[in-house]
């Protein structure tokens, strides 16, 4: 696939012409509704309070002159993006036309107009306006259909780009098919079928974690779980650590191994901001320095400590060798949400496989049949729509927005509806929402620590219901167990040599991008492999 027919991407731009939607009307007490789009596609001369919203440049002037030519995949993707921009511009014109007509209705119904217009004239004008509004409404639906078509083309082009990226990573695959000159839908379908399938190679025993993957801030615990006299042991990249609070209440993270006889420190206690080893009582501060050695002379001993901070209810650590960045990312839910549950689970699966699962929603009506997807129908097509260089987007037809946040977080906002039903095709169309944060901390090559936070923008009373936290945990574990039996089976086969990414399809887009991101990071790259060069 070295080229693609450009004309196939230009449906709204090349096959639709702008035309005058409304014409001048005359007669007694007459009025005029100006054209919204003229032959040049400009805005009407009439200026009003919405001008700044709708004064958008016609993108057709930016379209490359490529009719009858073949473009490479990146050029064709750019044309598809211009297609979307045109649909946005055209939709603005359609909406503006309706708003102007509504203004005219208000003018006609103005009580002052009744002083010099007869009832018959007013009825006639309103009838004409009703006809114009019906025509404008029809035009809006046409624009909606064009947007859907343009989005489908953009998704297809992004799939082709991903295919090419996968091909570049797998040199043993055959070369792409030759250019296809036809622009018909049937030819596009044929082109899809002719594309050789590309695979990611995720098979065999999990290799040791690359040092580059450690150079990030990792949220490892919820601040509410870390009291002044408690400790939280964690494993991170196959190293044992323990978190506790120092004398000033600030959290610290030190190696969970006493320097004396390698005893696990988390089996001890916290005394005056120092963690005490249960074996011989050696005590360490949050910077790892041993400040107390009972029954012997104090020696200059220090164990390893990691940069550790508390922010927005989370405890963060930096396990890498590079200097930590100065800013920690925000993982708070959107405005209007309240946090209802914070849960931590330890799972016997490699964190990459768990991320693959969380970044995939197409499995829901087959896997989660006794929990949140009970009663869901199986869509004829599931798509994940996302910017060409992004790690976030939204699912179609599910009202769910989703984002992979490096290095190991998944954020999602879900439109809530009645069980077994989907209330609209976007989160904006839903009145109530659930927001989730999943953190997949790589404890070891076959173990993941999963801090999970759940927030709602409704039912605040639930925060005050006794034992509600246990109910949320029960439900979260029930959902996760539906996935876990499958992911454990994947892991067993992967360790025996099976490739768990052998045949990616269109709805695997976000999971594929996570794998490409991870591969790029482990190679030391600073740029996303699917983004434009700066």
N, C-alpha and C positions, 0 to 999 in steps of 0.2 A: 504494500500500500504506500507507494511513494508519492501519489497525487490523488486528488479528489476533485470531482466536478464542482466548480464553484456555483454554478447556476442552481444546483440542488439546495443550496443554503439560502437563497435569496427570495424566498416566497413572498414575505411582506414587502420587501424593498423593490424587487424587480417586477412582480406581477400585480401589484396594487398601486393605483394612482390616487393621489389626493384629489378630492373634488369638493365643490361647494355643497355644504350640507344644507344650508338654509338660504333662502332667497328673499329679496325685498318684497314686501307686501304693501299694497296701497289701499285706497278707499277712505271713506269718511272715518275720521278718528283713527286713521291707519298708523302703522308703526313699522319699524324695520328691525329685523334680527340679522346682524352682519354675519358674513361667512366666517367660520372658524378656521377652516383651512382653505387657502386659495390654491391657484395653480402652482405657486411657488412654495406652498406648505407653510406660510408664515402665520403669525397670530393676527387676529383682527385688529383694526386700528383702534377699536374701542379699548380704553384703559380703565381698569377697575381695581378693586382692592386685592384681587387674586393674581395680579399681573406678575408679581415676583415668583409665584409658585409655578405658573404656566409658561413663563418666558424662558423656554428651553430651546436650544439650537436644534434645528432639523438635522439629524445625524446622517441623512442621505448624502450630504456633501462630503462626508468622510469615507464613503464606500469606495474601495479601489475599483478601477475600471477593469473588471476581470470577467466580463460576460464572454462565454465561449472558451475561457481558458481553464487550465488545470492548476490547482494550487497544492502546495505541500500541506501537511496536516496542521501545522501551526498557523499558516496563513488562512486556511479554511476555518480554523477555530476562531480567529480574529473576526472573520466575516460573520460567523454565527453570533459573536458578541455584539457586533454592530446591529445585527438583526434584532436582538433583544432591546438595544437602545432605541431603535426605531419604534418598536412596539410600545415602549414606555412613552416616547414622545407622542405617538398617535393616541394613546390612551388618555394622556393629559388633554389633548385637544377635544376628545369626546366628552370628558368630564367637564371641561370648561364650557362646552356648548350647552350642556344640561344646566349648569349653574346660571348661565346668562338667560336661558329660557325661564328658569325659575324666578329670576329677577324680574323678567317681563311680566310673569304671572302676578307678582306682587304689585307691579305698577298698574296692571289692568284692574286689579281688585282694590286699589286705593280708593277710599271713600270720596276723595276729591274728584276722581274721574267720573263719578256718577253724576256730577253736577252739569257736565257738558256732553255726556254720552248716554244714549238710550240703552235700555235693558237689552234690546235686540242686538245693538252694536257690541256691547260687552260680551254677550253670549257667543256672537260670531267670532270675536277675537279669542275668547277662551277656547272655542272649538278648534281654531287654527293652531293655537299654542299646544293644545292636547295632541294634535296630529304631529306637530314638530317634535314634541317630547317623545312620542312613540317612536318616531324615526331615529331620534338621538339614542334612545334606549336600545333600539335594534343595533345601532352602530357600535355601542358599547359591548354588546354580546359578540359582535364580529371581532372586535379588538381582543376580547378575552380568548376567543378561539385562536387568533393569530399568536397571542402570547403563548398559549399551550403548545402550538406547533413549533414556535421558535425555541421554547424550552426543551422540547423533545429533541430538536436538532442539536441544541447545545450539549445536551446530555450525551447524545450519540457521538458528537465530535470529541468530547472529553474522554469518552470510552476509547476512542481510537488513539488519542494521545497517550492514555495509560497503557494501551496495548503496545505502542511504540516504545514507551519507557521500559516495559517488561522485556521487549525484544532486545533492547540495548543491553539489558542485564543478563540475557541468556543467549550467548553467541552460538550455541549448538542448534538453535531453532532455524528453520528455513527462512529465506528472505520473504519480504512482504509480496503480496500479489501485485500484478501490474496495474496501472491506472485504469479506472472504469469510466468511460466517457459518458455514459447515459445519466440523465438527471431524473428519471422517473422513480417513483416510490418502489416499484418492483426491482429496479436496478440497485437501489440502496439496500433493500433487503438481501439481494443477491450478494452485494458487496460485503455485508455483515457476515453472511454465511461463508464467503470465500476467505475471510481473514483467518489466518492460522491462530489457534488459541495459544496464549502465553501463560506461563505459570511462574509463580514465585517458588523458590526452593527453600521450604521450611521443613526439613526432615532430619532424622537422626538425633543422637543425643544432643542436648542443649550445650552449646559451647560456653566457656568461661566468659563472663560479662566483660565487654570492652571498657577500658578506662574512660573513654569519651562519654559513655552513657551515664557515668556517675557525676558528671559536672553539671548538675542541676540541683535546684532546691526540691526536696521531696517532703510532702506533708505525711507524717508518720503516725500521728495520734491527735485526738481531740483534747483541747486544753482542759475541758471540764473533767476529764478522767484523771488528770494529773494533780493530785492534792499535794499539800506541803509535805506530808509524811508518806507518800506513796512512790512507787517506782513502776515504770513500764518497760519491760524487756522487749526488744525488737531485733529481728534479723534483717539486715539490709545488704544485698549483694554478697551473701554467704558469710557475713561477718556479724558477730553478736555485739549488740549495743544495749545500753540501758539509759533511760531518761528519768531525771528527777529534778526537783527544784532546789536552787541554792538558797543561801541565807536571805537574799533580797527578793526571793520569789520568782526570779527568772529561771527558765528551764535550761538544763544542760544535758548533753549527751556524751557519755564516756564509754570506752570499751568495757564490755560486760565480762571482764576477766581480771581478777586481782593480780597485781604484779608479783605478789609473793609466791603463791602456790597454784595460780590459775583457777581459783575457785570462782563460780558465777556470783557476781556481786548482787544480782537482783534477789538472791535468796537471803540477803541481809536486811538492813533497815536504813532509814534516813534519820540522822541525828544532827540537829542544828545546821541544816543545809549541806551536810556531807553524807555520802553513801558509805555505809560501814560493811566491810566484808564479814560474813558470818563465821569464818574459819578462825582468824586470829585478831579480828577487830580493826584492821587497817581501815582508815577513813580517807576518802577522796572528795575534793571539791569539784565543781562543775567544769573546771578547766583541766581536770585530770590529775592535779597535783596531790600527792599523798601528804596529808597534813597531820596525821596521827598514827603512831605505831605503838600500841600498848606493849609493855613488858620488854622493850628494847630501845636502843638509841635510834632517834629519828634520822632516817637516811633521805637523800635527795632522790626521790622516786616519783615518776610521773607516768601515767598511762595515757593512751591516745584519746583525744577529745575532738568532737566534730563541731563546726559552727552550728549553733542551734538558736532558733528564735520562735517567739510566739506571735501570731498575727491572725486576727479575725476568727479566733476560736480554734486554731490549728497550731500544732507544734511542727516546725520545719527543721530539717537537717540538710547539710551539704556534705555528701560522702566523697566527693571528687577531690583530686589533687590540685586542680586549678583554683585560683582565688575565687571565692564566691561572688556572685553579682550582688549589687547593692540593693536591688529591688526584688521583693517577693511578689509573685503573681497573686491577684485576688481571686478567690474561689467562692465569694459570697453569692447567695442566690440573688436574682434580680429584685429590683425595688417592688415592694408590695407583698413579698413572701415572708413567712415566718418559719424558722427551723423547728421541726417537730420531732426529729429523731436523729441521733448520731450513734452509729453502730460500728463495731470493728469485728471482722471475722478473719480467721486463718484458714486458707484453702490449700489443698495439696495439688495445685496445678501451677505450671510455669506462667509468669505474669503476661507474657506475650499472647499465649493462647486465651487467657481470660480477657485481655483487651480485644482480641479478634472477636470474641463472643459478644462483648458489650457494644462494639461498634457495628453490630449486625442486627437489624430489626426484622429482616425478611423471615427469620426462623420462628417468630412469635406465634403465629396461628398453628404451628405444628408442634412446638415444644411446650409452650405455656398454656396448655389447654385446661388446666385446673386452677389457674390464677388469673393474671390480668388480661390475658388474651382469650379467655373462655368465651365461646360463642362468636369469635371473630370469623368472618368469611375469608376465604383465600383470594386475594386480588389477582386479576389477570396479569398485572404488571406492577412490580415494586421498584421504585427509583429513589436514589438519594441525590438530591440536587445541591450543588455546591459550587463556589467560585473555582476557577481553573487552578488557582494557586492556594486554595484554602484547605483547612482541616476541620471545617464546620459546614453545616448546611441544614437541610430539612428533608424529611421523608415524605414521599408521595406513594400511596394515598393516606398515610397515617399522620395525624396532627402532632408530630413530634419534631422538635429541633434538637440537633445533637452536635457536639464538638469534641474532638480529641485535643486535649491541652497537654503539650509536652511537659514532662517526659512520660507521665503514666496516668493522666487523669481523663475521665470522660464526664462531660456535663450534658445534661439533657433536660428539656422542658417538654412536658407531656400535657396535651389538652385532655381534660377529664370529661367523660361522658358516661351514660348509663352502661351497665355491664353488657358486653356483647355488641355494643354499638360504637361507631366512630362519629363524633359530632363535628363534621366539617373536615376539610382537607388541609387546614393549617391551624397552628396554635392560636393565631389571632382570631379565628372564628369561634374559639371555645371560650366559655365564660369563666371556667375554673381550671386551675393548672397545678401540676405537681412538678417540682424541680428536684433533680437528683445529682449528686456528686459521687462518683466512684473513683477511688484511688487504688491503683494496682501496684503496690510496692513490691519490687522483686526481692523477696526474702532469700530464696535460693533458686537453683535451677529447676526445682519441682515444687516450689512453695511460694504462695503469694499472701501478703498481708493486705486486707481490703477494708480500709476505713470508708464508711458509707454515710452520707448525710442526705436527709429527705426534708423538703420544705414544701409548704402549701400556701396558696394565695387566697384561701378560704378556710372556714371552720376554725377560727382561732381558739374556740372553746375546747378543742381537742387537746390543747397543750395542758389543760388543767384537769383532765380526766385521769384518775388514779390508774397506775399500771399500764397506761397507754404505750409507754416505751416498750414494754414486753410484747404487746400486740404487734407493734411495728416490726420488731425484731423477728417475731414468728413469721409474719408475712414475707419479710425480706429473705429469710432463710428458705422459705417454701419456694419462692421464685427462683432463688439461686440453686437450690437442689435440682430443679428441673433442668437447669443448664449443666450442672456439675457432672451428672452421670454421663452426659454426652462428651463434655470436654475431657473428662478423665479417659474415656475411650479413645479420643483423638490423641491424647498424650501418650498412651500406651503404644498406639500404632506408630506415632511419630518417632518414638524412641527406638522402634524396631525398623525404621527406615522409610515409613510411608510419608509422602509429602502432603501436609495438611492444606496447602494452597496450590493444589495441582491444576485446578480448573476454575479460576475466578470469573464471575459474570458481572453484569452491570450493577446489581445492587450490592456488590462487595466493594464498591468504590472507596468508602472511608477506611475499611480494613486494609485494603491494598495500599492506600496512602500512608497509613500508620507504618506498615512494613517498609515502604520505600523511605519514609522519614528515618526510621530506626537504622536502616542499612546505611543511609547517608551520614548519620551521626557517628556510627561506628567506624566509618571511613574518614572521619574528621572533617566532613564537609560542613560549611556554615550556611549553605543555601538549600532550600527545599528542592528535591529533584524534579518537582512538577511545577515550579514557579518560573516566572520570567527572570532573565538575567537583569541585574540592575544597570 
